[in-house]
Amino acid sequence: MIAPDALAGLELARLGRRLETRDEVDSTMEVAWSLAAEGAAEGLVVVARVQRAGRGRQRRPWASPPGGLWTSVLLAPGHPEFPAPALPIVGGLASAEAIEETSGLAAQVRWPNDCVVAGRKLAGVLVESRNLPGLGQRFVMGLGIDVDVAPDDLGPDLAGIATSMSAETGRTFDRTTVLRALVLRLDRRYDELLAGATTGIEVAWLRRSSTLGRPAELKTPEGVLSGRIVGITIDGLITIDLGAGRIRRFRGEHCTLVKEIR
């Protein structure tokens, strides 16, 4: 299990002052919400060896067997103008940067909340928001990275779709090293977001994007649309060119990327 002092020595601005480690939990996000309701300060990090009921976007189950990095971070930006829709972008970018730093893999980001390597999902991000009585609005960002997970252990639904750092490299990795890299990268990107430095975040994310400029299918309120993705913004807005001069724009909460067409 990751040690309680795993983040010691990192130069962090906002995150990681408190690290809670668990063996098995239903969800690190629920542990973070429970501690937040008790008054935990911003920057709390929760990490578990196993999640029994991890969840992904749109309440999909998230397989979280031993060998992965399953973590959640409590955020309390504290002002109403905070660009909350940018949080999945920030989390995905930080995850990709940490994966590349610790493994050398060319990690990309797939709109709105995945990290991929060679087209296969290796990590994901989920952000939830709640107004807590007497405390105000809080966010919990859940981050999952398949570190030393065998792809077969992620379940038949992800066969050929998901991968892991060890599967891609043939090496094993220290989860503490990956956690330290992730929290450090996320701390820096979150601090940039709070400072209003959104352009640099957006440019860095788009540079890693596996989605921008590619043919894709989107499931939208208008049905499944096929076209080329021609725009993605830091606030989660995606633009698809359907051809013949037809352009549509959707927010992430209103549509789903069915697939990128290669």
C-alpha positions in Angstrom: 0.0 0.0 0.0 1.2 3.5 -0.7 2.7 5.1 2.4 1.0 8.0 4.2 4.1 10.2 3.7 4.3 9.4 -0.1 4.1 13.1 -1.1 6.7 14.3 1.4 9.3 16.6 -0.1 7.3 17.8 -3.1 7.0 21.5 -3.7 3.3 21.9 -3.8 1.2 25.1 -3.9 -2.3 23.8 -3.1 -2.6 20.0 -3.2 -1.3 17.1 -1.2 -1.0 18.7 2.2 -3.0 15.7 3.5 -2.8 12.2 2.0 -5.3 9.5 3.1 -4.4 6.0 2.0 -6.8 3.0 2.0 -6.5 -0.6 1.1 -10.0 -1.3 -0.3 -12.9 1.2 -0.7 -16.0 1.4 -2.7 -14.8 4.7 -4.2 -12.0 7.1 -3.4 -14.4 9.9 -4.5 -16.9 8.9 -1.8 -14.1 8.9 0.8 -13.1 12.3 -0.3 -16.7 13.6 -0.1 -17.1 12.1 3.3 -13.9 13.8 4.6 -14.9 17.1 2.8 -18.3 17.1 4.7 -16.2 16.8 7.9 -14.3 19.9 7.0 -11.2 18.6 5.2 -9.2 21.4 3.5 -8.6 21.8 -0.2 -5.8 19.6 -1.5 -6.8 16.4 0.3 -5.6 13.4 -1.7 -7.2 10.0 -1.2 -5.6 6.9 -2.7 -6.7 3.2 -2.5 -5.2 -0.1 -3.6 -8.6 -1.3 -4.9 -11.9 0.3 -5.6 -14.9 -2.0 -5.4 -17.3 0.5 -7.1 -15.2 2.9 -9.0 -17.2 5.1 -11.4 -16.6 6.8 -14.6 -18.4 9.4 -16.7 -22.2 9.1 -17.0 -22.1 6.7 -14.0 -20.4 3.9 -15.9 -18.5 1.5 -13.7 -14.7 1.9 -13.6 -12.7 -1.3 -13.1 -10.2 -0.7 -10.3 -8.2 -3.9 -9.6 -4.8 -4.1 -7.8 -2.0 -2.5 -9.7 -3.7 0.7 -10.7 -3.5 4.2 -9.2 -6.9 5.1 -7.9 -7.0 8.5 -6.4 -9.3 11.5 -5.7 -8.4 15.1 -4.9 -10.6 17.7 -3.1 -10.8 21.1 -4.6 -12.2 24.3 -3.2 -11.5 27.2 -5.7 -13.6 29.6 -3.6 -14.9 32.1 -6.2 -18.0 32.0 -8.4 -16.2 32.8 -11.6 -14.0 29.7 -11.4 -14.0 27.9 -14.8 -15.3 24.5 -13.5 -15.8 23.0 -16.9 -12.0 23.2 -17.4 -11.3 20.8 -14.6 -11.5 17.5 -16.7 -9.2 19.1 -19.2 -6.7 20.0 -16.4 -7.0 16.5 -14.9 -6.5 14.8 -18.2 -3.5 16.9 -19.1 -1.8 16.3 -15.7 -2.4 12.6 -16.1 -0.9 12.5 -19.5 2.1 14.5 -18.4 2.6 12.2 -15.4 2.3 9.0 -17.5 4.9 10.3 -20.0 7.3 11.5 -17.3 7.3 8.2 -15.4 7.1 5.7 -18.3 8.3 7.5 -21.5 5.0 6.7 -23.2 3.6 9.2 -25.7 0.4 9.8 -23.8 -2.4 11.7 -25.6 -5.7 13.2 -24.3 -9.0 12.1 -25.7 -11.9 14.5 -25.3 -13.3 15.0 -22.8 -11.6 13.0 -20.0 -9.4 10.1 -21.1 -5.7 9.5 -21.6 -4.8 7.1 -24.4 -1.6 5.5 -25.7 -1.7 4.1 -29.3 -5.4 4.7 -29.3 -6.1 2.6 -26.2 -7.4 4.0 -22.9 -4.9 4.1 -20.1 -6.3 6.7 -17.7 -9.5 8.7 -17.0 -10.8 11.6 -15.0 -14.2 12.3 -13.4 -15.1 15.6 -11.7 -18.1 16.0 -9.4 -19.4 19.1 -7.7 -21.5 19.5 -4.5 -22.6 22.3 -2.3 -21.8 21.2 1.2 -23.8 22.8 4.1 -21.9 25.5 5.8 -18.9 25.0 3.5 -20.1 26.0 0.0 -19.2 24.5 -3.3 -16.5 21.8 -3.4 -15.2 19.6 -6.3 -13.8 16.1 -6.1 -11.6 15.1 -9.1 -11.2 11.3 -9.4 -8.3 10.1 -11.4 -7.5 6.5 -12.4 -4.3 5.3 -14.1 -3.8 1.7 -15.2 -0.2 1.4 -14.0 0.6 -2.3 -13.5 -2.8 -3.7 -14.4 -3.2 -6.6 -16.8 -5.7 -5.4 -19.5 -7.6 -8.7 -19.0 -8.2 -7.7 -15.4 -10.2 -4.7 -16.6 -13.1 -6.8 -17.8 -14.4 -8.1 -21.1 -16.1 -4.8 -22.0 -12.6 -3.1 -22.3 -10.9 -5.9 -24.3 -8.9 -4.3 -27.0 -9.9 -0.8 -25.8 -7.9 -0.4 -22.6 -4.2 -0.8 -21.8 -1.7 -0.1 -19.0 1.7 1.3 -18.5 3.2 -2.1 -17.9 1.4 -3.7 -20.9 2.7 -1.0 -23.2 6.3 -1.1 -21.9 6.9 -4.6 -20.6 8.1 -3.0 -17.3 6.6 -2.6 -13.9 6.3 0.7 -12.1 6.2 2.0 -8.6 2.8 3.5 -7.9 4.2 5.9 -5.4 6.4 7.4 -8.1 3.4 7.8 -10.4 1.3 9.3 -7.7 4.0 11.9 -6.9 4.3 12.9 -10.5 0.6 13.1 -10.9 0.0 15.3 -7.8 2.9 17.6 -8.8 1.6 18.0 -12.3 -2.0 18.5 -11.2 -0.9 21.0 -8.5 0.9 23.1 -11.1 -1.9 23.0 -13.7 -4.6 23.7 -11.1 -2.6 26.7 -9.9 -2.3 28.0 -13.4 -6.1 27.6 -13.8 -6.8 29.6 -10.7 -4.4 32.3 -11.9 -6.4 32.6 -15.1 -3.6 31.2 -17.3 -6.0 29.1 -19.4 -4.4 29.7 -22.8 -1.3 27.7 -21.8 -3.3 24.9 -20.5 -5.5 24.8 -23.6 -2.5 24.9 -25.9 -0.7 22.0 -24.0 -3.9 19.9 -24.0 -4.6 20.5 -27.8 -1.0 19.6 -28.5 -1.6 16.1 -27.0 -5.2 15.8 -28.4 -6.0 12.5 -30.2 -9.4 14.0 -31.1 -8.8 17.3 -32.7 -8.7 17.2 -36.5 -9.9 13.6 -36.7 -13.1 12.0 -38.1 -15.3 11.0 -35.2 -18.8 10.1 -34.1 -20.6 12.1 -31.4 -23.8 11.0 -29.6 -25.7 14.2 -29.1 -29.2 15.4 -28.4 -29.6 15.5 -32.2 -28.6 11.8 -32.5 -25.3 10.3 -33.5 -23.4 12.7 -35.7 -20.4 11.8 -37.9 -17.9 14.4 -39.0 -14.5 15.9 -38.3 -13.6 17.5 -35.0 -12.5 21.0 -35.8 -12.5 22.7 -32.4 -12.1 22.0 -28.7 -12.0 24.6 -26.0 -10.8 24.5 -22.4 -14.4 24.9 -21.1 -15.3 21.6 -22.8 -17.0 22.9 -25.9 -16.4 20.6 -29.0 -17.1 21.6 -32.6 -17.8 19.0 -35.3 -17.9 19.7 -39.0 -20.6 17.6 -40.6 -19.7 18.7 -44.1 -21.6 20.8 -46.6 -21.2 23.8 -44.4 -22.9 22.2 -41.4 -21.2 23.0 -38.1 -22.4 21.9 -34.7 -21.1 22.7 -31.2 -21.8 20.9 -28.0 -20.8 20.9 -24.4 -19.3 17.8 -22.8 -22.2 17.3 -20.5 -24.5 17.2 -23.5 -22.8 14.7 -25.7 -20.5 11.7 -25.8 -17.6 10.7 -28.1 -18.7 7.4 -29.5 -15.4 6.8 -31.3 -12.6 8.4 -33.2 -12.4 7.1 -36.7 -8.9 6.2 -37.7 
